[in-house]
């Protein structure tokens, strides 16, 4: 849950200049208060709002970054030329990164973690009235998680096309590793 508080506090700090740890504390207190007062219904509506904001933010980064990189065709060209796109690799070596087998086996364990012990998912199970509703929550969440994953990968490609191999930190565009500035010129 630390990242859940830290990431938005970092954004709030970058936009407003509020003290980072003060923002973490304030958001933690606000979340605790609305959860205590509004219960599960407040938490669900907050999750819906956060999801909409998250998708909008991802799409904004993709659109603005792709525009600054020269368009999606240019993003794809740079990603291919920069060896960021690869085909299906059926190498059975477990030490090889990103093969069909390592992603498949690792994906099973990732899904077990996400659907078996993840606090947000367990909360969905426990708040469901029936076992059927709990199972249905898995079917609803899974495609949404895949969309978020694909948008995250696309954001990574856009950022690579925008910055290339140069680190925005090394170039002085940002002050810490936690920041990315899409308005800097390269």
C-alpha positions in Angstrom: 0.0 0.0 0.0 3.0 2.3 0.3 3.3 2.7 -3.5 -0.5 3.4 -3.6 0.1 6.5 -1.4 3.6 7.4 -2.6 2.9 7.6 -6.3 0.0 10.1 -6.1 1.8 12.0 -3.4 4.8 12.3 -5.8 2.5 13.6 -8.6 0.9 16.1 -6.1 4.4 17.2 -5.0 5.5 17.8 -8.6 2.4 19.7 -9.6 1.8 21.8 -6.5 5.1 21.8 -4.6 3.5 20.4 -1.4 5.9 18.5 0.9 6.1 14.9 -0.4 5.8 13.2 3.0 3.2 15.7 4.1 1.1 14.7 1.1 1.6 11.0 1.8 0.4 11.6 5.4 -2.5 13.8 4.3 -3.7 11.3 1.7 -3.4 8.4 4.1 -5.5 10.3 6.6 -8.1 11.3 4.0 -8.4 7.7 2.7 -8.7 6.3 6.3 -11.4 8.9 7.0 -13.6 8.3 3.9 -13.2 4.5 4.4 -14.3 4.7 8.0 -17.2 7.0 7.2 -18.3 5.6 3.8 -17.5 2.0 4.2 -17.1 -0.4 1.3 -19.3 1.7 -0.9 -16.9 4.7 -0.6 -14.0 2.4 -1.4 -15.6 1.0 -4.5 -16.5 4.5 -5.9 -13.0 5.7 -5.1 -11.6 2.7 -7.0 -13.9 3.5 -10.0 -12.7 7.1 -10.0 -9.0 6.1 -9.6 -9.4 3.7 -12.6 -10.8 6.4 -14.8 -8.0 8.8 -13.8 -5.4 6.1 -14.3 -6.7 5.2 -17.8 -6.9 8.9 -18.7 -3.4 9.5 -17.5 -2.0 6.6 -19.4 -3.7 7.7 -22.6 -2.5 11.3 -22.1 1.1 10.1 -21.7 0.7 8.0 -24.8 -0.9 10.7 -27.0 1.4 13.5 -25.9 4.5 11.4 -25.9 3.7 9.9 -29.3 3.0 13.3 -30.7 6.3 14.6 -29.5 8.1 11.5 -30.8 6.7 12.0 -34.3 3.6 9.9 -34.2 2.8 6.2 -33.5 4.5 5.0 -36.7 7.7 6.7 -35.6 7.3 5.2 -32.1 6.9 1.7 -33.6 9.9 2.3 -36.0 12.1 3.4 -33.1 11.0 0.5 -31.0 11.8 -2.0 -33.7 15.1 -0.4 -34.5 16.0 -0.2 -30.8 15.3 -4.0 -30.4 12.3 -3.3 -28.1 10.0 -5.5 -30.1 10.6 -9.3 -30.5 8.7 -12.2 -31.9 7.7 -15.4 -30.2 10.7 -17.0 -28.6 10.2 -20.7 -27.8 13.7 -21.2 -26.2 13.2 -23.6 -23.3 16.2 -22.1 -21.3 14.8 -20.9 -18.0 17.6 -18.4 -17.7 16.6 -16.7 -21.0 14.6 -13.5 -20.4 11.1 -13.1 -22.0 10.6 -16.4 -23.8 7.2 -18.1 -24.2 8.1 -20.5 -21.4 9.5 -18.0 -18.9 6.6 -15.7 -19.4 4.1 -18.5 -19.2 5.5 -20.0 -16.0 6.1 -16.6 -14.5 2.6 -15.5 -15.5 1.0 -18.4 -13.7 2.7 -17.4 -10.5 1.9 -13.7 -11.1 -1.8 -14.6 -11.6 -1.8 -16.7 -8.4 -0.4 -13.7 -6.5 -2.9 -11.3 -8.1 -6.0 -13.5 -7.8 -5.1 -15.4 -4.6 -3.5 -13.1 -2.1 -3.7 -9.5 -3.5 -5.5 -7.3 -1.0 -7.7 -5.6 -3.5 -8.8 -8.9 -5.1 -9.4 -10.6 -1.7 -11.5 -7.5 -0.7 -13.6 -8.1 -3.8 -14.1 -11.8 -2.9 -15.1 -11.0 0.7 -17.5 -8.2 -0.3 -19.3 -10.4 -2.8 -22.6 -11.8 -1.6 -22.1 -15.2 -3.3 -19.3 -17.3 -4.6 -20.6 -16.8 -8.1 -20.3 -13.0 -7.7 -16.7 -13.5 -6.4 -15.8 -15.6 -9.5 -17.5 -13.0 -11.7 -15.3 -10.3 -10.2 -12.3 -12.2 -11.5 -13.7 -12.4 -15.0 -14.4 -8.6 -15.0 -11.1 -7.6 -13.6 -8.9 -9.8 -15.8 -9.5 -8.0 -19.1 -9.1 -4.6 -17.4 -5.7 -5.7 -16.0 -4.7 -6.7 -19.5 -5.6 -3.3 -20.9 -3.6 -1.6 -18.2 -0.7 -3.9 -18.9 -0.9 -3.2 -22.7 -1.1 0.6 -22.1 1.9 0.4 -19.7 3.9 -1.4 -22.4 2.8 1.1 -25.0 3.8 4.0 -22.6 7.2 2.4 -22.3 7.6 2.2 -26.1 6.5 5.9 -26.3 9.0 6.9 -23.6 11.8 5.0 -25.4 10.9 6.7 -28.7 10.8 10.1 -26.9 14.1 9.7 -25.0 15.9 6.9 -26.7 18.8 5.4 -24.8 19.4 8.7 -23.0 18.3 8.9 -19.4 16.1 12.0 -18.7 17.9 12.2 -15.4 21.4 12.3 -17.0 20.1 14.9 -19.5 18.9 17.0 -16.6 15.2 16.9 -17.7 14.2 15.7 -14.3 15.7 15.9 -10.8 15.1 12.4 -9.5 14.4 8.9 -10.9 10.7 9.3 -9.8 9.9 12.0 -12.3 9.5 12.1 -16.1 9.0 15.3 -17.9 7.4 15.0 -21.4 7.7 18.7 -22.0 11.5 18.8 -22.3 13.1 19.0 -25.7 15.6 16.4 -26.8 
